[in-house]
Amino acid sequence: MFRDMTTVEVDLCVAIIQEYFGHDAALVGKILLTNMLTFHGLIMDLKSKLSVKQIRRIMAIFEHHNILIYTASERGVRYTIPIENVLRILRIPRSMVIVKLMYGKVAEAIFEEIFSQGKISCSDCIRHVVERLQCEINEAKAKFVRLTESQLLIKCPEIENAEYDCPVFAPLVDPFMMPSQILDGSDEIVPMEENLRKRKATIYKPDSDANTLWSINWPRVERFLRDELIVGLISQNELLDETSVNLARAVLKVGEIKADLIASQSNPIAVQEVSKYAREHEIKLSRDEIEQKLSILGKESSGIIHYDLAFDCICRQNIESAIREKLDDRSVRIFRLLCTKGYLEEEQMEKLAMLSSKEVKEICYVLLDHNFITIRPIHRTNDFNPVRCLYLYSVQLQQVAKSLVCLSSKALRNVIIRRQAEAKHNETLTDRQLKMESVISNIKKDTNMDEETKNTQIADVKEMYLTESDIVKLDKLKRAQTALHKAALELEQSLFIFQQYLLFKKSSTLQIADKKKSRKKTEIV
Amino acid sequence: MAAYTALKKEPPPLYPVVYYCDIFIIGFFWALTRDPLPLSNAKELEYMVDITHELLQRFHDSPFYLEKEQKRDFRRYTDKYCSTKKDEFEPFWNRIPAELNWKKRSKDTKPAAKKRRTEKLATFTEENLQRLEQAENMDKSKEAVPPEEKDEELEDEQEEHGIVEDDEEAISDEDYLEGENDYVQTYFDAGDDFDADDDNIDEDAY
């Protein structure tokens, strides 16, 4: 489990934990991200910095938010935090936008509620959302049902055996089934038995579903994110209009229901299914039109969606844009050339790219510096004479993706820390602004004075609290914060793309290895 | 083309940058050779920024976030008014391993056991009295019921309770304590041989 991580990714996760859960949690998180420890081991590491009660509390918070995982072993219960669980926190804004586009504002609020509470029962969630948005209970219920139908929410495993120190969870039987009774808890006081001590507080009647907890089904959310990326890729093709893009989206949705969540290729999809889906979702196209558009989209693919090829393309595009930003257009030309042709020498590149040999050399060396291409020396003679040595350039996409994962993690971490630092630096200023605003709102609420005196008072307050230069500074700070947030979101997108690409590659290599094994077995047999 | 020929002469200068969060991080970074592209103004992106801002605010207000306690040199009057009150975090206790439970304490069973013991005894004696009453009534009404059986039953039950009683009244250190006398608990009687070992110590003999 720890082989795929890098120090850079761990540092990024520590920064994320610090931002969302506080400094102490970051200390605990740092140790748990890199090790699988027993509780005792953790206390030994953190003896000097935190008290045992604080550590317990932080670990309970992590477990509540599905960040911490534990397994029972002979030496006791061992805890660790997988990196993926922490990085998911960054993907929330994008997934919320997708949920809003597909299911509406109330569904988005439900999604947010479940995420920020970690685990929550259906009734509690609906209650909070109704309180927050002031919407109808029935609407909230309906949206919750929609979200469970689309499998974006999943039930937490039930407890089978609570006698041992570590709870034993039963396997999920109906992970997406709505509970039959919800919201029947009320303020009635349950009559207590007389044996209980008098100090216990009055017990309110709980909901029937208080024990079924829901949380976010991340594999499905990641699937949604991937589909959006693929639709983005398709819509870049200018020959397709909006209806075709919507149709592509429909095809992807149909494929979603059929295939595994991490399949590199979907099962073949028939035109009938697409037209059925289109009818259900009010895409007004006749059967013939659908057939026509589908044939434009993918004539020879016979209905199979190739996720891995799509991600190959997206990944390549991202790398090219990275090169274009760091270096220049000609480097992109060379990179593309190498991607298509494979192994090339400098002279061949000169001819194909139509650049002078000096330029080609420079570009190749710069690309090598940044680890975008690799060089492979091939010796023609046995004595390793450098004159007779051939240098072949090529692009190893997996290597490049890995190095870019590191780079984007580093950049993301820097952005997060910079944003926090800026906010802290200007803390006094922002506090003053808050105070000023609360004073102004108090003045406005005051009914004793008339409009004119209010306005003069407000003007006075504004003058007193913040000078011109302060206002300029605050404005600059706000713009800087938005810019840093945007940068973080874009970086997170790139990180996601590279990670998904590497995942697809890994699964395809595993598939090839399996095939080889089975072939060997049949040969032996 | 021009950019490359300019760079070839010497590497770009290093700029020291100071980042500070909780600790000062001083890093030396290469200056960028090209200006970065501007960030997009897409509405979606701005909406996502709003969402992140809201989420962060929510987390910071919730009981999940712990502010680092800043030790100031002097106490301020506003300290007790500034700190916001947050709800206490209550996890689902049955979903986490028992060792993470900071509320239940497994060491304090003695006082509870004592209470249970006295309760049990009280109920036992009550039950016994009730049973004896019932037995009397039964004797009066039905002489056919053999009292021996009853006695045996009673004896068995008493034995059970007695055994339980014995276990509950296991010998503890407290039994050795005698109350209400003048003996000091920490009195240590050394005997005559305590100071006999020091041969060459020059003590002032008073």
Interface residues (C-beta under 8 A of the other chain):
Chain A: E19 Y20 F21 G22 H23 D24 A25 F39 V52 K53 R56 R57 I58 M59 A60 I61 E63 H64 H65 Y70 G76 V77 I92 P93 R94 M96 V97 E112 F115 S116 K119 C156 I159 A162 D165 C166 P167 L213 E325 K326 D328 E359 E362 V366 N414 I417 R418 Q420 A421 K424 H425 T482 A483 H485 K486 A487 A488 L489 E490
Chain B: M1 A3 Y4 Y19 Y20 C21 D22 I25 T33 R34 P36 L37 L39 S40 E44 L45 E46 Y47 M48 V49 I51 T52 H53 L55 L56 R58 F59 S62 F64 Y65 L66 E67 K68 F89 P91 F92 N94 R95 I96 P97 A98 E99 L100 N101 W102
